[in-house]
Amino acid sequence: MALLFVYRLFPIITFFFLLYSSLFEKILLFDSLLKNNPLKKERKVSL
């Protein structure tokens, strides 16, 4: 029963995973555009 449930949810999970990965790529791109952000520089120093 559990396997059947996972099998039915699999397309939805993959869809959301692709959606979130594309959003994450856009966030990374946006973050790279804001290289002059002082908060990011502080984060680099802390790391």
N, C-alpha and C positions, 0 to 999 in steps of 0.2 A: 504493500500500500504506500509506504513512504517513497519507494523508488518511483512509483507511478506519479506521485505528487511532484517529486523533483523533476521528472521527465516533462510534466505539463508546465512547470514553472521555468524550465530551462530557457525557452525563447525570450521570455520576459526579462530574466536575469541577464542574458547576453545582450539584449537591447539596452538595458540600463547601464551595463558595464561599458558598452561602446559609447553611450551618451556621456557618461562621466569621464571616460578617458579623453574624449574630444574636448570636453570642458576643461579638463586638467591641462591639456596641451595649450588651449587658448589662454588660460591663467598664466602658464609658464611664459608664453609669448608676451603677454601683457607685462609680466614681472621683468622680463628682459628689456622691455622698452623703458621701464622706469629704473634705469641703472643709477640715475642721480638721486635716488631716494635715500635719505640719510638713515632711515630705519633698516634698509637692506645692508648698508655698509656696516652698521652696528652688528647686525646679525652675522655678517661675514667675519667680523673681528671676534665675536663670541664663539664661533665655530673654530 
